Amino acid sequence: MRQNNRLNEKISDKAVELIKQYRLSHGLAMPDAMIAATAIILDKEFITKNQRDYRFIKGLKLLPYPLSCTESEEK
């Protein structure tokens, strides 16, 4: 349980850091900051259709959303 608490604290701290850094300049909201912070702290790649809300975050491994999925949804 302690390990989870430390992980949650690291993610929360990173989210606050991201909010301070990007809220005014890019309009980063807390839910998006928490998602990005989780990916950064866990050192995971992140994929989303909503690329514009994340592409400016340094340290986030943002993968492009598959073009084929986007094309099929537009039809």
N, C-alpha and C positions, 0 to 999 in steps of 0.2 A: 504494500500500500504506500509506503514512503517513496518508493521509486516513482509511482504515478503522481504523487503530490509534487515531487521535484520536477517532473516532466511538465505537469500542468503549470507550475510556476514559471518555468523557462518559456513556455509558449505564451503565457500571459504577459510576461515581461517583454518578449519580442513584439507582441501585438501592440503594446503601449508604445514601444519604440517606433514601430511603423506608423502608428497614428500621429505621433509627434512629428515625424519626418514628412509624411505625405498627406495629412488631412487637409491642410490649407492649400497646398500646391496642386494636389490631384483629386481632392474630394474623397479620399479613402475613408470608408465607413468601417465601424468596428467589426461587423461580421466578416467582411472581406479581409480585414487585418488579421483576424483570428485564423482564418483559412490559410492565408499566406504564411503566417507565423508557424503554424503547424507543419506545413510542408518544409519550411526552412529549417526548423529545429530538428525534424526527423530526417532531414537530408533526402527528401523524396522529390521526384519530378511531379509536376502539377499540370493537369490539362483541364481546360475549361473553354466553353464556347464564348464566354464573356472575357475575351482577351484584354480589352481596353481598361478594365478595372485592375489589372495586375501587371501589365507589361513594363511599367516604370519601376517596379520594386526590385532593388538590387539584391542579389543573393537568391532570388527565387528562380528555380529551374522550370520555367514556363514552356511547355510544349505547345506547338501549334495544334489547333483543333482540326481534326481530319476534314479535308475539303469534301470528300465523298459523302460524309454524313451531312454536311451543310447543304450540299446540292440536292440530296434526296429529300430533305425537309422542305426545301423551297418549292418543290413540285406539287 
